Amino acid sequence: MTPRNSQPRLKEGNPTVKDVVPEVLASPELEDLADVEVPVGDKDPVESGSLDHRDFDETPFWKHIPAYAGVDREEFLSASFQMRNTVTSAKDVRELLTGLVSEDFLADIEQGLHEAPMNLRLTPYLLSLADWNDPYRDPIRIQFLPVASTRRPDHPRLSLDSLHETEDSPTPGLVHRYPDKALFLPLDVCPVYCRYCTRSYAVGGSTDTVDKEGYKPQDERWKAAFAYLASRPEIEDVVVSGGDAYMLPPRRLREILEVLLAIPHIRRIRIATKGPAVMPMKILTDHRWTDALCEMVDKGRELCKEVCVHTHFNSTHEITDISRQAMDLLFRRGVKVRNQSVLVRGVNDSAEEMVRLVKQLSYMNVQPYYVYQHDMVKGVEELRTRLEDSMEIERQVRGSTAGFNTPTFVTDVPGGGGKRDLHSFDYYDETTGISVYRSPAVDDSRVYLYFDPIDLLPAEGRARWEQSREHDRMIKEALLASGLSGMELAAQD
């Protein structure tokens, strides 16, 4: 019997490769394919727009902001221009946006900043990418500029340091939660401040609502962290975060990486930075910083150790041709880049946007790694999504592209349990929004709870949360239903 697919499936008048892909004629290696007829496939032709993740904005998009109208490409692509013109106050916002948005909107921002747990820090790059014709729904504005009118009350079970990082810190600025991994926080500043930052208890300086100690780049504090890491042979993996390593001078970045690479048992070092998403031109124009990073990646490879970058694109609205150029440069120089996103309501909480983000990241050689359920962070309740909705997004993303480019959707459970696959809960009540997780590798004696935002719950659930006497009762019900009521409940405050 002849195998069903032993011959190409052709029909009269089949187009040739050069008819379908004319550019094939420009590649000598493909000349032999030019006149081959294209077999008939079972798949329907792709829909218009399904390949738009390959499109990258090459226009001078910043010129619609009056203050940047006279800025040419070379100047705008300068990291020093971005840093000099970073937006840090309501006054800056007013000066830049007057005439582009309404007076009511500007007043809304001013009140929002007054109530926010994070200070304002926004690059001209991001400010230029926002749609100021529709600012309330713009994904960039939602992430970085608070407005008072959309704010919702914090969940009753929220705490400022919901992940309990300080409790897992043997010395300030070093978190040791997982057995073989540590998180080093050398500084407390970033190129931008995300409203939803899980480290709003320490990063970005004190605000009207939060008093912060922070992590200053002090030699003695760094030495104490290095001493602890060197003394713990089980630690093989170190994340350098903060704050943001993008803000480290090249000399200091090299210093940290040289020390970590010299510790024999450390095999993997991850540089965590929002920078490529919010100021990609630094990679292209701050040659000393980029060279320091790449040299340390090369040194790690010589030692058979991995030094890589973990960045943080949340939305395709943040990605331009400048982003692609920066990622291409790192790829050519052998730097592995992975991405971690946070699910944010109104930003990326649809399957369509998340699929497009995953594909666009993959197209510019950034590997989608994690998508986080939004942490229970003070002052940003309107940004969180329900676990139920997040799991549905994950279902639709999985299978849309190759498995190694499909991110894992996780909840970093409150109370210090670490990252758990969204679907790995022991119990989830969609009415009360309570999910119950275990984290045996971190602490096999505790259970950890995550709480959906109350405003998205069904009426019955919202009504119960309005009554404080019901709070403990709902938690006890969830623990009983999970079969874990005999285990210790991780603290929520």
Buried (B, 14 or more C-beta within 10 A) or exposed (E): EEEEEEEEEEEEEBEBBBEEBEEBEEEEEBEEBBEEBBEEEEEEEEEEEEEEBEEBBEEBBBBBBEBBEEBEEEEBBBBEBBBEBBBEEBEBBBEBBEEBBEEEBBBBBBBBBEBBBBBBBBBBBBBBBBEBEEBEEBBBBBBBBBBBBBBBEBBEBBBBBBBBBBEBBBBBBBBBBBEBBBBBBBBBBBBBBBBBBBBBBBBBBEBEBBEBEBBEBEEEBBEBBBEBBBEBEEBBBBBBBBBBBBBBEBEBBBBBBEBBBEBEEBBBBBBBBBBBBBBBBBBBBBEEBBEBBBBBBBBBEEBEBBBBBBBBBBBBBBBBBBBBBBBBBBBEBEBBBBBBBBBBBBBBBBBEBBBBBBBBBBBBBBBBBBBBBBBBBBBBBBBBBBBBBBBEBBEEBBEBBEEEBBBBBBBBBBBBBBBBEBBEBBBBBBBBBBBBBBBEEBBEEBBBBBBBBBBBBEEEBBEBBEEEEBBEEBBEBBBEBBEBBEBEBBEBE
